[in-house]
């Protein structure tokens, strides 16, 4: 019922971070404190009420809230809060595709030959939108340390293989572990890259 609205919201928040990153809008320490207060409040509210929407279950929402706050905190050690905020949301958004990338490859294979048709790709447009932050990152950062991406590919394939062939080993616990590990490697990749804006300023 709410699928279309959810997708519009997801697309809108991505555009917000793209534009805020290079905007002249200044975020103060008060904004930073408000972000963490609202983040923890949202976490407690979702946890207590069991709130969910469409395929975003309560567990997934709780995981995403914590991952966004943790990612923002990591980048806030290197960048101003405004940039850290944008990178936090964008990397968690990108990770929602990255961690299950090989599932989409598998999905493409099992839907052959229908997956070669335009309709199949259009129906999965919400999935492809989640890759958009890659273009933003390539435009704004010199990605020098690609070894973490290689580790990520190996990790994603290995855990995808376990997920489908040995689901009884870790069950649902494998999903949050996989999400966090994949996100950590994305964070390391960007954190160890050079912000092109800093190069220009220098």
VENTA-V949994 format. One record per pair of residues at least 6 apart in sequence whose C-alpha atoms are under 6 Angstrom apart, sorted by sequence separation. I is the first residue (numbers start at 1). J is the second residue. If there is no record, write none. Layout:
<<I:J> <I:J>>
This chain:
<<52:58> <51:58> <108:115> <50:58> <76:84> <75:84> <72:84> <72:85> <72:88> <71:88> <43:62> <68:88> <68:89> <152:182> <94:130> <94:131> <148:185> <148:189> <144:193> <143:193> <142:193> <142:194> <141:194> <141:195> <27:82> <141:196> <140:196> <99:156> <21:83> <17:86> <99:179> <99:182> <95:183>>
